[in-house]
Amino acid sequence: MTNPQTAGGRGLSRRSFLGRATVGGGALLGGALLGTPAAAGGKLPQAAAKYQPTPKGKQQCDNCTLWLAPSSCKLVDGAIKPTGWCALYQAKK
């Protein structure tokens, strides 16, 4: 008699199958993200990064690790103000 927890008596439980499906789906998603223009050397549009020309508290572009003086960013496209802010902000250490 087969175990009701296995698929077709092959020893693949429902939990194991779902775990493998989750890992496989994650791998596919990760591969798709690596093929995006941002990962290939392009930059994100300002709207996608939620860029704003004003700071968010003490967080502003000129004290971000991604800032490129005088008016640029490593990840966000277009002219960037030193006093701007975006969702990709990373404080300098």
PDB file of N, CA, C and O in Angstrom:
ATOM      1  N   MET A   1       0.823  -1.172   0.000  1.00  0.00           N
ATOM      2  CA  MET A   1       0.000   0.000   0.000  1.00  0.00           C
ATOM      3  C   MET A   1       0.876   1.248   0.000  1.00  0.00           C
ATOM      4  O   MET A   1       1.905   1.278   0.675  1.00  0.00           O
ATOM      5  N   THR A   2       0.479   2.285  -0.753  1.00  0.00           N
ATOM      6  CA  THR A   2       1.288   3.493  -0.846  1.00  0.00           C
ATOM      7  C   THR A   2       0.934   4.465   0.264  1.00  0.00           C
ATOM      8  O   THR A   2      -0.184   4.471   0.781  1.00  0.00           O
ATOM      9  N   ASN A   3       1.888   5.264   0.608  1.00  0.00           N
ATOM     10  CA  ASN A   3       1.701   6.297   1.611  1.00  0.00           C
ATOM     11  C   ASN A   3       0.845   7.412   1.011  1.00  0.00           C
ATOM     12  O   ASN A   3       1.177   7.896  -0.071  1.00  0.00           O
ATOM     13  N   PRO A   4      -0.241   7.844   1.660  1.00  0.00           N
ATOM     14  CA  PRO A   4      -1.087   8.896   1.097  1.00  0.00           C
ATOM     15  C   PRO A   4      -0.362  10.240   1.015  1.00  0.00           C
ATOM     16  O   PRO A   4      -0.851  11.149   0.343  1.00  0.00           O
ATOM     17  N   GLN A   5       0.778  10.392   1.671  1.00  0.00           N
ATOM     18  CA  GLN A   5       1.538  11.636   1.656  1.00  0.00           C
ATOM     19  C   GLN A   5       2.453  11.742   0.434  1.00  0.00           C
ATOM     20  O   GLN A   5       3.094  12.773   0.236  1.00  0.00           O
ATOM     21  N   THR A   6       2.521  10.700  -0.377  1.00  0.00           N
ATOM     22  CA  THR A   6       3.439  10.720  -1.510  1.00  0.00           C
ATOM     23  C   THR A   6       2.682  10.824  -2.813  1.00  0.00           C
ATOM     24  O   THR A   6       1.505  10.474  -2.891  1.00  0.00           O
ATOM     25  N   ALA A   7       3.357  11.302  -3.829  1.00  0.00           N
ATOM     26  CA  ALA A   7       2.758  11.443  -5.152  1.00  0.00           C
ATOM     27  C   ALA A   7       3.023  10.167  -5.944  1.00  0.00           C
ATOM     28  O   ALA A   7       4.155   9.924  -6.361  1.00  0.00           O
ATOM     29  N   GLY A   8       2.006   9.362  -6.151  1.00  0.00           N
ATOM     30  CA  GLY A   8       2.145   8.154  -6.946  1.00  0.00           C
ATOM     31  C   GLY A   8       3.034   7.102  -6.316  1.00  0.00           C
ATOM     32  O   GLY A   8       3.537   6.231  -7.025  1.00  0.00           O
ATOM     33  N   GLY A   9       3.247   7.151  -5.003  1.00  0.00           N
ATOM     34  CA  GLY A   9       4.054   6.168  -4.320  1.00  0.00           C
ATOM     35  C   GLY A   9       5.542   6.282  -4.616  1.00  0.00           C
ATOM     36  O   GLY A   9       6.278   5.333  -4.346  1.00  0.00           O
ATOM     37  N   ARG A  10       6.013   7.380  -5.151  1.00  0.00           N
ATOM     38  CA  ARG A  10       7.420   7.539  -5.521  1.00  0.00           C
ATOM     39  C   ARG A  10       8.263   8.149  -4.411  1.00  0.00           C
ATOM     40  O   ARG A  10       9.474   8.293  -4.575  1.00  0.00           O
ATOM     41  N   GLY A  11       7.660   8.508  -3.297  1.00  0.00           N
ATOM     42  CA  GLY A  11       8.429   9.078  -2.207  1.00  0.00           C
ATOM     43  C   GLY A  11       8.548  10.597  -2.272  1.00  0.00           C
ATOM     44  O   GLY A  11       9.348  11.174  -1.536  1.00  0.00           O
ATOM     45  N   LEU A  12       7.790  11.249  -3.115  1.00  0.00           N
ATOM     46  CA  LEU A  12       7.808  12.699  -3.219  1.00  0.00           C
ATOM     47  C   LEU A  12       6.581  13.239  -2.477  1.00  0.00           C
ATOM     48  O   LEU A  12       5.462  13.198  -2.989  1.00  0.00           O
ATOM     49  N   SER A  13       6.809  13.735  -1.286  1.00  0.00           N
ATOM     50  CA  SER A  13       5.691  14.226  -0.491  1.00  0.00           C
ATOM     51  C   SER A  13       5.199  15.564  -1.034  1.00  0.00           C
ATOM     52  O   SER A  13       5.906  16.226  -1.794  1.00  0.00           O
ATOM     53  N   ARG A  14       4.024  15.951  -0.655  1.00  0.00           N
ATOM     54  CA  ARG A  14       3.454  17.218  -1.065  1.00  0.00           C
ATOM     55  C   ARG A  14       4.343  18.371  -0.575  1.00  0.00           C
ATOM     56  O   ARG A  14       4.580  19.331  -1.308  1.00  0.00           O
ATOM     57  N   ARG A  15       4.824  18.271   0.647  1.00  0.00           N
ATOM     58  CA  ARG A  15       5.693  19.304   1.217  1.00  0.00           C
ATOM     59  C   ARG A  15       6.982  19.428   0.409  1.00  0.00           C
ATOM     60  O   ARG A  15       7.440  20.534   0.121  1.00  0.00           O
ATOM     61  N   SER A  16       7.559  18.289   0.046  1.00  0.00           N
ATOM     62  CA  SER A  16       8.789  18.291  -0.741  1.00  0.00           C
ATOM     63  C   SER A  16       8.543  18.898  -2.122  1.00  0.00           C
ATOM     64  O   SER A  16       9.343  19.698  -2.606  1.00  0.00           O
ATOM     65  N   PHE A  17       7.443  18.517  -2.744  1.00  0.00           N
ATOM     66  CA  PHE A  17       7.106  19.052  -4.061  1.00  0.00           C
ATOM     67  C   PHE A  17       6.929  20.557  -4.014  1.00  0.00           C
ATOM     68  O   PHE A  17       7.472  21.271  -4.857  1.00  0.00           O
ATOM     69  N   LEU A  18       6.174  21.052  -3.034  1.00  0.00           N
ATOM     70  CA  LEU A  18       5.949  22.493  -2.916  1.00  0.00           C
ATOM     71  C   LEU A  18       7.244  23.235  -2.624  1.00  0.00           C
ATOM     72  O   LEU A  18       7.453  24.337  -3.131  1.00  0.00           O
ATOM     73  N   GLY A  19       8.105  22.653  -1.822  1.00  0.00           N
ATOM     74  CA  GLY A  19       9.398  23.270  -1.545  1.00  0.00           C
ATOM     75  C   GLY A  19      10.244  23.396  -2.799  1.00  0.00           C
ATOM     76  O   GLY A  19      10.846  24.437  -3.059  1.00  0.00           O
ATOM     77  N   ARG A  20      10.279  22.321  -3.570  1.00  0.00           N
ATOM     78  CA  ARG A  20      11.054  22.343  -4.814  1.00  0.00           C
ATOM     79  C   ARG A  20      10.457  23.324  -5.816  1.00  0.00           C
ATOM     80  O   ARG A  20      11.191  24.020  -6.519  1.00  0.00           O
ATOM     81  N   ALA A  21       9.140  23.382  -5.882  1.00  0.00           N
ATOM     82  CA  ALA A  21       8.479  24.314  -6.801  1.00  0.00           C
ATOM     83  C   ALA A  21       8.781  25.759  -6.402  1.00  0.00           C
ATOM     84  O   ALA A  21       8.970  26.616  -7.266  1.00  0.00           O
ATOM     85  N   THR A  22       8.827  26.029  -5.109  1.00  0.00           N
ATOM     86  CA  THR A  22       9.137  27.371  -4.632  1.00  0.00           C
ATOM     87  C   THR A  22      10.569  27.761  -4.998  1.00  0.00           C
ATOM     88  O   THR A  22      10.814  28.870  -5.475  1.00  0.00           O
ATOM     89  N   VAL A  23      11.498  26.858  -4.777  1.00  0.00           N
ATOM     90  CA  VAL A  23      12.897  27.130  -5.113  1.00  0.00           C
ATOM     91  C   VAL A  23      13.045  27.336  -6.621  1.00  0.00           C
ATOM     92  O   VAL A  23      13.741  28.255  -7.054  1.00  0.00           O
ATOM     93  N   GLY A  24      12.410  26.506  -7.405  1.00  0.00           N
ATOM     94  CA  GLY A  24      12.487  26.641  -8.860  1.00  0.00           C
ATOM     95  C   GLY A  24      11.878  27.948  -9.342  1.00  0.00           C
ATOM     96  O   GLY A  24      12.434  28.611 -10.218  1.00  0.00           O
ATOM     97  N   GLY A  25      10.740  28.318  -8.773  1.00  0.00           N
ATOM     98  CA  GLY A  25      10.111  29.590  -9.134  1.00  0.00           C
ATOM     99  C   GLY A  25      10.992  30.765  -8.768  1.00  0.00           C
ATOM    100  O   GLY A  25      11.094  31.730  -9.525  1.00  0.00           O
ATOM    101  N   GLY A  26      11.629  30.691  -7.611  1.00  0.00           N
ATOM    102  CA  GLY A  26      12.544  31.750  -7.191  1.00  0.00           C
ATOM    103  C   GLY A  26      13.737  31.866  -8.128  1.00  0.00           C
ATOM    104  O   GLY A  26      14.191  32.967  -8.438  1.00  0.00           O
ATOM    105  N   ALA A  27      14.238  30.728  -8.573  1.00  0.00           N
ATOM    106  CA  ALA A  27      15.370  30.728  -9.500  1.00  0.00           C
ATOM    107  C   ALA A  27      14.976  31.362 -10.832  1.00  0.00           C
ATOM    108  O   ALA A  27      15.751  32.118 -11.419  1.00  0.00           O
ATOM    109  N   LEU A  28      13.781  31.053 -11.303  1.00  0.00           N
ATOM    110  CA  LEU A  28      13.311  31.660 -12.549  1.00  0.00           C
ATOM    111  C   LEU A  28      13.148  33.162 -12.404  1.00  0.00           C
ATOM    112  O   LEU A  28      13.531  33.919 -13.296  1.00  0.00           O
ATOM    113  N   LEU A  29      12.585  33.597 -11.288  1.00  0.00           N
ATOM    114  CA  LEU A  29      12.403  35.024 -11.041  1.00  0.00           C
ATOM    115  C   LEU A  29      13.749  35.723 -10.949  1.00  0.00           C
ATOM    116  O   LEU A  29      13.931  36.800 -11.516  1.00  0.00           O
ATOM    117  N   GLY A  30      14.687  35.120 -10.244  1.00  0.00           N
ATOM    118  CA  GLY A  30      16.027  35.695 -10.126  1.00  0.00           C
ATOM    119  C   GLY A  30      16.709  35.811 -11.479  1.00  0.00           C
ATOM    120  O   GLY A  30      17.361  36.815 -11.765  1.00  0.00           O
ATOM    121  N   GLY A  31      16.564  34.799 -12.304  1.00  0.00           N
ATOM    122  CA  GLY A  31      17.142  34.848 -13.645  1.00  0.00           C
ATOM    123  C   GLY A  31      16.513  35.932 -14.493  1.00  0.00           C
ATOM    124  O   GLY A  31      17.203  36.590 -15.273  1.00  0.00           O
ATOM    125  N   ALA A  32      15.220  36.126 -14.351  1.00  0.00           N
ATOM    126  CA  ALA A  32      14.534  37.179 -15.104  1.00  0.00           C
ATOM    127  C   ALA A  32      15.012  38.552 -14.651  1.00  0.00           C
ATOM    128  O   ALA A  32      15.188  39.450 -15.474  1.00  0.00           O
ATOM    129  N   LEU A  33      15.221  38.720 -13.353  1.00  0.00           N
ATOM    130  CA  LEU A  33      15.684  40.013 -12.842  1.00  0.00           C
ATOM    131  C   LEU A  33      17.105  40.312 -13.295  1.00  0.00           C
ATOM    132  O   LEU A  33      17.442  41.468 -13.550  1.00  0.00           O
ATOM    133  N   LEU A  34      17.937  39.290 -13.397  1.00  0.00           N
ATOM    134  CA  LEU A  34      19.311  39.505 -13.849  1.00  0.00           C
ATOM    135  C   LEU A  34      19.365  39.923 -15.306  1.00  0.00           C
ATOM    136  O   LEU A  34      20.350  40.519 -15.742  1.00  0.00           O
ATOM    137  N   GLY A  35      18.327  39.621 -16.058  1.00  0.00           N
ATOM    138  CA  GLY A  35      18.293  39.990 -17.463  1.00  0.00           C
ATOM    139  C   GLY A  35      17.701  41.365 -17.713  1.00  0.00           C
ATOM    140  O   GLY A  35      17.548  41.756 -18.870  1.00  0.00           O
ATOM    141  N   THR A  36      17.360  42.120 -16.660  1.00  0.00           N
ATOM    142  CA  THR A  36      16.784  43.442 -16.840  1.00  0.00           C
ATOM    143  C   THR A  36      17.855  44.447 -17.218  1.00  0.00           C
ATOM    144  O   THR A  36      19.031  44.221 -16.937  1.00  0.00           O
ATOM    145  N   PRO A  37      17.477  45.558 -17.851  1.00  0.00           N
ATOM    146  CA  PRO A  37      18.452  46.562 -18.247  1.00  0.00           C
ATOM    147  C   PRO A  37      19.262  47.122 -17.078  1.00  0.00           C
ATOM    148  O   PRO A  37      20.447  47.413 -17.244  1.00  0.00           O
ATOM    149  N   ALA A  38      18.654  47.280 -15.903  1.00  0.00           N
ATOM    150  CA  ALA A  38      19.386  47.829 -14.759  1.00  0.00           C
ATOM    151  C   ALA A  38      20.558  46.925 -14.392  1.00  0.00           C
ATOM    152  O   ALA A  38      21.643  47.413 -14.077  1.00  0.00           O
ATOM    153  N   ALA A  39      20.350  45.632 -14.429  1.00  0.00           N
ATOM    154  CA  ALA A  39      21.418  44.702 -14.083  1.00  0.00           C
ATOM    155  C   ALA A  39      22.450  44.603 -15.203  1.00  0.00           C
ATOM    156  O   ALA A  39      23.596  44.221 -14.967  1.00  0.00           O
ATOM    157  N   ALA A  40      22.045  44.941 -16.401  1.00  0.00           N
ATOM    158  CA  ALA A  40      22.944  44.844 -17.538  1.00  0.00           C
ATOM    159  C   ALA A  40      23.756  46.117 -17.741  1.00  0.00           C
ATOM    160  O   ALA A  40      24.427  46.248 -18.764  1.00  0.00           O
ATOM    161  N   GLY A  41      23.719  47.055 -16.803  1.00  0.00           N
ATOM    162  CA  GLY A  41      24.518  48.260 -16.910  1.00  0.00           C
ATOM    163  C   GLY A  41      23.702  49.501 -17.162  1.00  0.00           C
ATOM    164  O   GLY A  41      24.253  50.601 -17.099  1.00  0.00           O
ATOM    165  N   GLY A  42      22.412  49.387 -17.447  1.00  0.00           N
ATOM    166  CA  GLY A  42      21.551  50.540 -17.630  1.00  0.00           C
ATOM    167  C   GLY A  42      21.137  51.104 -16.285  1.00  0.00           C
ATOM    168  O   GLY A  42      21.460  50.544 -15.238  1.00  0.00           O
ATOM    169  N   LYS A  43      20.427  52.209 -16.323  1.00  0.00           N
ATOM    170  CA  LYS A  43      19.971  52.843 -15.089  1.00  0.00           C
ATOM    171  C   LYS A  43      18.457  52.836 -15.023  1.00  0.00           C
ATOM    172  O   LYS A  43      17.780  52.760 -16.048  1.00  0.00           O
ATOM    173  N   LEU A  44      17.935  52.915 -13.823  1.00  0.00           N
ATOM    174  CA  LEU A  44      16.493  52.975 -13.610  1.00  0.00           C
ATOM    175  C   LEU A  44      15.966  54.369 -13.920  1.00  0.00           C
ATOM    176  O   LEU A  44      16.660  55.358 -13.682  1.00  0.00           O
ATOM    177  N   PRO A  45      14.759  54.463 -14.443  1.00  0.00           N
ATOM    178  CA  PRO A  45      14.136  55.775 -14.594  1.00  0.00           C
ATOM    179  C   PRO A  45      13.894  56.386 -13.208  1.00  0.00           C
ATOM    180  O   PRO A  45      13.731  55.658 -12.229  1.00  0.00           O
ATOM    181  N   GLN A  46      13.871  57.695 -13.127  1.00  0.00           N
ATOM    182  CA  GLN A  46      13.671  58.365 -11.845  1.00  0.00           C
ATOM    183  C   GLN A  46      12.362  57.947 -11.183  1.00  0.00           C
ATOM    184  O   GLN A  46      12.313  57.776  -9.965  1.00  0.00           O
ATOM    185  N   ALA A  47      11.314  57.782 -11.964  1.00  0.00           N
ATOM    186  CA  ALA A  47      10.022  57.396 -11.397  1.00  0.00           C
ATOM    187  C   ALA A  47      10.088  56.011 -10.754  1.00  0.00           C
ATOM    188  O   ALA A  47       9.480  55.795  -9.706  1.00  0.00           O
ATOM    189  N   ALA A  48      10.806  55.081 -11.356  1.00  0.00           N
ATOM    190  CA  ALA A  48      10.920  53.729 -10.806  1.00  0.00           C
ATOM    191  C   ALA A  48      11.684  53.728  -9.480  1.00  0.00           C
ATOM    192  O   ALA A  48      11.423  52.898  -8.610  1.00  0.00           O
ATOM    193  N   ALA A  49      12.629  54.660  -9.330  1.00  0.00           N
ATOM    194  CA  ALA A  49      13.404  54.764  -8.098  1.00  0.00           C
ATOM    195  C   ALA A  49      12.716  55.666  -7.071  1.00  0.00           C
ATOM    196  O   ALA A  49      13.222  55.856  -5.965  1.00  0.00           O
ATOM    197  N   LYS A  50      11.569  56.216  -7.443  1.00  0.00           N
ATOM    198  CA  LYS A  50      10.813  57.146  -6.588  1.00  0.00           C
ATOM    199  C   LYS A  50      11.663  58.369  -6.226  1.00  0.00           C
ATOM    200  O   LYS A  50      11.631  58.858  -5.097  1.00  0.00           O
ATOM    201  N   TYR A  51      12.419  58.845  -7.213  1.00  0.00           N
ATOM    202  CA  TYR A  51      13.279  60.011  -7.013  1.00  0.00           C
ATOM    203  C   TYR A  51      12.443  61.260  -6.770  1.00  0.00           C
ATOM    204  O   TYR A  51      11.403  61.462  -7.397  1.00  0.00           O
ATOM    205  N   GLN A  52      12.916  62.091  -5.851  1.00  0.00           N
ATOM    206  CA  GLN A  52      12.311  63.402  -5.603  1.00  0.00           C
ATOM    207  C   GLN A  52      13.454  64.400  -5.449  1.00  0.00           C
ATOM    208  O   GLN A  52      14.505  64.045  -4.915  1.00  0.00           O
ATOM    209  N   PRO A  53      13.273  65.649  -5.906  1.00  0.00           N
ATOM    210  CA  PRO A  53      14.352  66.625  -5.859  1.00  0.00           C
ATOM    211  C   PRO A  53      14.609  67.210  -4.466  1.00  0.00           C
ATOM    212  O   PRO A  53      15.504  68.037  -4.296  1.00  0.00           O
ATOM    213  N   THR A  54      13.837  66.788  -3.487  1.00  0.00           N
ATOM    214  CA  THR A  54      14.002  67.285  -2.116  1.00  0.00           C
ATOM    215  C   THR A  54      14.444  66.148  -1.201  1.00  0.00           C
ATOM    216  O   THR A  54      14.138  64.987  -1.474  1.00  0.00           O
ATOM    217  N   PRO A  55      15.160  66.462  -0.118  1.00  0.00           N
ATOM    218  CA  PRO A  55      15.644  65.411   0.781  1.00  0.00           C
ATOM    219  C   PRO A  55      14.514  64.778   1.582  1.00  0.00           C
ATOM    220  O   PRO A  55      13.408  65.315   1.650  1.00  0.00           O
ATOM    221  N   LYS A  56      14.802  63.641   2.181  1.00  0.00           N
ATOM    222  CA  LYS A  56      13.871  62.974   3.097  1.00  0.00           C
ATOM    223  C   LYS A  56      14.560  62.981   4.449  1.00  0.00           C
ATOM    224  O   LYS A  56      15.329  62.079   4.779  1.00  0.00           O
ATOM    225  N   GLY A  57      14.268  64.026   5.229  1.00  0.00           N
ATOM    226  CA  GLY A  57      14.958  64.211   6.494  1.00  0.00           C
ATOM    227  C   GLY A  57      16.418  64.512   6.228  1.00  0.00           C
ATOM    228  O   GLY A  57      16.740  65.407   5.447  1.00  0.00           O
ATOM    229  N   LYS A  58      17.301  63.772   6.872  1.00  0.00           N
ATOM    230  CA  LYS A  58      18.743  63.952   6.670  1.00  0.00           C
ATOM    231  C   LYS A  58      19.264  63.135   5.494  1.00  0.00           C
ATOM    232  O   LYS A  58      20.438  63.238   5.136  1.00  0.00           O
ATOM    233  N   GLN A  59      18.403  62.327   4.897  1.00  0.00           N
ATOM    234  CA  GLN A  59      18.804  61.505   3.755  1.00  0.00           C
ATOM    235  C   GLN A  59      18.724  62.341   2.478  1.00  0.00           C
ATOM    236  O   GLN A  59      17.657  62.838   2.118  1.00  0.00           O
ATOM    237  N   GLN A  60      19.844  62.487   1.807  1.00  0.00           N
ATOM    238  CA  GLN A  60      19.858  63.167   0.518  1.00  0.00           C
ATOM    239  C   GLN A  60      20.984  62.610  -0.340  1.00  0.00           C
ATOM    240  O   GLN A  60      21.929  62.000   0.160  1.00  0.00           O
ATOM    241  N   CYS A  61      20.863  62.829  -1.617  1.00  0.00           N
ATOM    242  CA  CYS A  61      21.759  62.196  -2.588  1.00  0.00           C
ATOM    243  C   CYS A  61      23.243  62.420  -2.329  1.00  0.00           C
ATOM    244  O   CYS A  61      24.034  61.489  -2.482  1.00  0.00           O
ATOM    245  N   ASP A  62      23.644  63.629  -1.940  1.00  0.00           N
ATOM    246  CA  ASP A  62      25.076  63.877  -1.796  1.00  0.00           C
ATOM    247  C   ASP A  62      25.706  63.193  -0.592  1.00  0.00           C
ATOM    248  O   ASP A  62      26.921  63.274  -0.415  1.00  0.00           O
ATOM    249  N   ASN A  63      24.905  62.514   0.252  1.00  0.00           N
ATOM    250  CA  ASN A  63      25.506  61.696   1.310  1.00  0.00           C
ATOM    251  C   ASN A  63      25.091  60.227   1.147  1.00  0.00           C
ATOM    252  O   ASN A  63      24.974  59.483   2.121  1.00  0.00           O
ATOM    253  N   CYS A  64      24.874  59.838  -0.107  1.00  0.00           N
ATOM    254  CA  CYS A  64      24.514  58.458  -0.482  1.00  0.00           C
ATOM    255  C   CYS A  64      25.721  57.806  -1.165  1.00  0.00           C
ATOM    256  O   CYS A  64      26.477  58.471  -1.873  1.00  0.00           O
ATOM    257  N   THR A  65      25.887  56.516  -0.948  1.00  0.00           N
ATOM    258  CA  THR A  65      27.013  55.803  -1.566  1.00  0.00           C
ATOM    259  C   THR A  65      26.892  55.719  -3.092  1.00  0.00           C
ATOM    260  O   THR A  65      27.881  55.455  -3.776  1.00  0.00           O
ATOM    261  N   LEU A  66      25.702  55.938  -3.620  1.00  0.00           N
ATOM    262  CA  LEU A  66      25.469  55.839  -5.059  1.00  0.00           C
ATOM    263  C   LEU A  66      25.667  57.167  -5.793  1.00  0.00           C
ATOM    264  O   LEU A  66      25.622  57.205  -7.023  1.00  0.00           O
ATOM    265  N   TRP A  67      25.884  58.244  -5.059  1.00  0.00           N
ATOM    266  CA  TRP A  67      26.014  59.594  -5.614  1.00  0.00           C
ATOM    267  C   TRP A  67      27.284  59.738  -6.444  1.00  0.00           C
ATOM    268  O   TRP A  67      28.361  59.299  -6.042  1.00  0.00           O
ATOM    269  N   LEU A  68      27.135  60.365  -7.614  1.00  0.00           N
ATOM    270  CA  LEU A  68      28.266  60.692  -8.477  1.00  0.00           C
ATOM    271  C   LEU A  68      28.223  62.195  -8.727  1.00  0.00           C
ATOM    272  O   LEU A  68      27.374  62.681  -9.474  1.00  0.00           O
ATOM    273  N   ALA A  69      29.143  62.934  -8.097  1.00  0.00           N
ATOM    274  CA  ALA A  69      29.177  64.390  -8.250  1.00  0.00           C
ATOM    275  C   ALA A  69      29.485  64.741  -9.701  1.00  0.00           C
ATOM    276  O   ALA A  69      30.229  63.991 -10.333  1.00  0.00           O
ATOM    277  N   PRO A  70      28.978  65.805 -10.266  1.00  0.00           N
ATOM    278  CA  PRO A  70      28.213  66.843  -9.593  1.00  0.00           C
ATOM    279  C   PRO A  70      26.700  66.624  -9.604  1.00  0.00           C
ATOM    280  O   PRO A  70      26.008  67.210  -8.772  1.00  0.00           O
ATOM    281  N   SER A  71      26.154  65.805 -10.511  1.00  0.00           N
ATOM    282  CA  SER A  71      24.692  65.688 -10.575  1.00  0.00           C
ATOM    283  C   SER A  71      24.235  64.369 -11.182  1.00  0.00           C
ATOM    284  O   SER A  71      23.428  64.351 -12.112  1.00  0.00           O
ATOM    285  N   SER A  72      24.757  63.264 -10.652  1.00  0.00           N
ATOM    286  CA  SER A  72      24.458  61.966 -11.239  1.00  0.00           C
ATOM    287  C   SER A  72      24.381  60.889 -10.156  1.00  0.00           C
ATOM    288  O   SER A  72      24.758  61.119  -9.007  1.00  0.00           O
ATOM    289  N   CYS A  73      23.887  59.709 -10.541  1.00  0.00           N
ATOM    290  CA  CYS A  73      23.749  58.574  -9.633  1.00  0.00           C
ATOM    291  C   CYS A  73      24.195  57.312 -10.363  1.00  0.00           C
ATOM    292  O   CYS A  73      24.065  57.217 -11.583  1.00  0.00           O
ATOM    293  N   LYS A  74      24.716  56.352  -9.622  1.00  0.00           N
ATOM    294  CA  LYS A  74      25.161  55.086 -10.212  1.00  0.00           C
ATOM    295  C   LYS A  74      24.001  54.255 -10.738  1.00  0.00           C
ATOM    296  O   LYS A  74      24.170  53.485 -11.683  1.00  0.00           O
ATOM    297  N   LEU A  75      22.801  54.406 -10.124  1.00  0.00           N
ATOM    298  CA  LEU A  75      21.673  53.549 -10.494  1.00  0.00           C
ATOM    299  C   LEU A  75      20.474  54.265 -11.105  1.00  0.00           C
ATOM    300  O   LEU A  75      19.639  53.627 -11.746  1.00  0.00           O
ATOM    301  N   VAL A  76      20.373  55.596 -10.915  1.00  0.00           N
ATOM    302  CA  VAL A  76      19.198  56.338 -11.378  1.00  0.00           C
ATOM    303  C   VAL A  76      19.584  57.215 -12.566  1.00  0.00           C
ATOM    304  O   VAL A  76      20.604  57.903 -12.536  1.00  0.00           O
ATOM    305  N   ASP A  77      18.764  57.183 -13.604  1.00  0.00           N
ATOM    306  CA  ASP A  77      19.023  57.921 -14.828  1.00  0.00           C
ATOM    307  C   ASP A  77      18.651  59.396 -14.687  1.00  0.00           C
ATOM    308  O   ASP A  77      17.786  59.755 -13.888  1.00  0.00           O
ATOM    309  N   GLY A  78      19.308  60.233 -15.462  1.00  0.00           N
ATOM    310  CA  GLY A  78      18.966  61.648 -15.530  1.00  0.00           C
ATOM    311  C   GLY A  78      19.745  62.501 -14.550  1.00  0.00           C
ATOM    312  O   GLY A  78      20.588  62.018 -13.794  1.00  0.00           O
ATOM    313  N   ALA A  79      19.426  63.816 -14.590  1.00  0.00           N
ATOM    314  CA  ALA A  79      20.074  64.771 -13.693  1.00  0.00           C
ATOM    315  C   ALA A  79      19.537  64.581 -12.279  1.00  0.00           C
ATOM    316  O   ALA A  79      18.327  64.511 -12.064  1.00  0.00           O
ATOM    317  N   ILE A  80      20.453  64.500 -11.323  1.00  0.00           N
ATOM    318  CA  ILE A  80      20.108  64.273  -9.924  1.00  0.00           C
ATOM    319  C   ILE A  80      20.619  65.449  -9.099  1.00  0.00           C
ATOM    320  O   ILE A  80      21.787  65.826  -9.194  1.00  0.00           O
ATOM    321  N   LYS A  81      19.736  66.019  -8.295  1.00  0.00           N
ATOM    322  CA  LYS A  81      20.145  67.127  -7.426  1.00  0.00           C
ATOM    323  C   LYS A  81      20.864  66.584  -6.195  1.00  0.00           C
ATOM    324  O   LYS A  81      20.504  65.521  -5.691  1.00  0.00           O
ATOM    325  N   PRO A  82      21.875  67.302  -5.706  1.00  0.00           N
ATOM    326  CA  PRO A  82      22.577  66.849  -4.492  1.00  0.00           C
ATOM    327  C   PRO A  82      21.646  66.755  -3.286  1.00  0.00           C
ATOM    328  O   PRO A  82      21.883  65.966  -2.371  1.00  0.00           O
ATOM    329  N   THR A  83      20.595  67.558  -3.290  1.00  0.00           N
ATOM    330  CA  THR A  83      19.640  67.554  -2.176  1.00  0.00           C
ATOM    331  C   THR A  83      18.446  66.649  -2.446  1.00  0.00           C
ATOM    332  O   THR A  83      17.474  66.673  -1.691  1.00  0.00           O
ATOM    333  N   GLY A  84      18.500  65.854  -3.507  1.00  0.00           N
ATOM    334  CA  GLY A  84      17.406  64.946  -3.837  1.00  0.00           C
ATOM    335  C   GLY A  84      17.420  63.693  -2.964  1.00  0.00           C
ATOM    336  O   GLY A  84      18.269  63.542  -2.085  1.00  0.00           O
ATOM    337  N   TRP A  85      16.466  62.798  -3.221  1.00  0.00           N
ATOM    338  CA  TRP A  85      16.361  61.542  -2.481  1.00  0.00           C
ATOM    339  C   TRP A  85      15.630  60.534  -3.356  1.00  0.00           C
ATOM    340  O   TRP A  85      14.807  60.916  -4.187  1.00  0.00           O
ATOM    341  N   CYS A  86      15.927  59.232  -3.173  1.00  0.00           N
ATOM    342  CA  CYS A  86      15.162  58.173  -3.837  1.00  0.00           C
ATOM    343  C   CYS A  86      15.107  56.941  -2.933  1.00  0.00           C
ATOM    344  O   CYS A  86      15.784  56.876  -1.907  1.00  0.00           O
ATOM    345  N   ALA A  87      14.307  55.992  -3.323  1.00  0.00           N
ATOM    346  CA  ALA A  87      14.097  54.780  -2.529  1.00  0.00           C
ATOM    347  C   ALA A  87      15.338  53.889  -2.477  1.00  0.00           C
ATOM    348  O   ALA A  87      15.389  52.963  -1.668  1.00  0.00           O
ATOM    349  N   LEU A  88      16.330  54.144  -3.312  1.00  0.00           N
ATOM    350  CA  LEU A  88      17.555  53.347  -3.335  1.00  0.00           C
ATOM    351  C   LEU A  88      18.632  53.924  -2.423  1.00  0.00           C
ATOM    352  O   LEU A  88      19.760  53.430  -2.414  1.00  0.00           O
ATOM    353  N   TYR A  89      18.308  54.945  -1.668  1.00  0.00           N
ATOM    354  CA  TYR A  89      19.266  55.649  -0.810  1.00  0.00           C
ATOM    355  C   TYR A  89      20.032  54.687   0.092  1.00  0.00           C
ATOM    356  O   TYR A  89      19.449  53.815   0.738  1.00  0.00           O
ATOM    357  N   GLN A  90      21.374  54.869   0.121  1.00  0.00           N
ATOM    358  CA  GLN A  90      22.255  54.088   0.998  1.00  0.00           C
ATOM    359  C   GLN A  90      23.222  55.062   1.652  1.00  0.00           C
ATOM    360  O   GLN A  90      24.066  55.653   0.978  1.00  0.00           O
ATOM    361  N   ALA A  91      23.101  55.229   2.955  1.00  0.00           N
ATOM    362  CA  ALA A  91      23.941  56.192   3.677  1.00  0.00           C
ATOM    363  C   ALA A  91      25.417  55.828   3.577  1.00  0.00           C
ATOM    364  O   ALA A  91      25.795  54.658   3.629  1.00  0.00           O
ATOM    365  N   LYS A  92      26.243  56.867   3.432  1.00  0.00           N
ATOM    366  CA  LYS A  92      27.696  56.653   3.462  1.00  0.00           C
ATOM    367  C   LYS A  92      28.086  56.312   4.884  1.00  0.00           C
ATOM    368  O   LYS A  92      27.504  56.828   5.838  1.00  0.00           O
ATOM    369  N   LYS A  93      29.061  55.451   5.021  1.00  0.00           N
ATOM    370  CA  LYS A  93      29.497  55.030   6.361  1.00  0.00           C
ATOM    371  C   LYS A  93      30.647  55.859   6.837  1.00  0.00           C
ATOM    372  O   LYS A  93      31.145  55.647   7.943  1.00  0.00           O
TER     373      LYS A  93
END
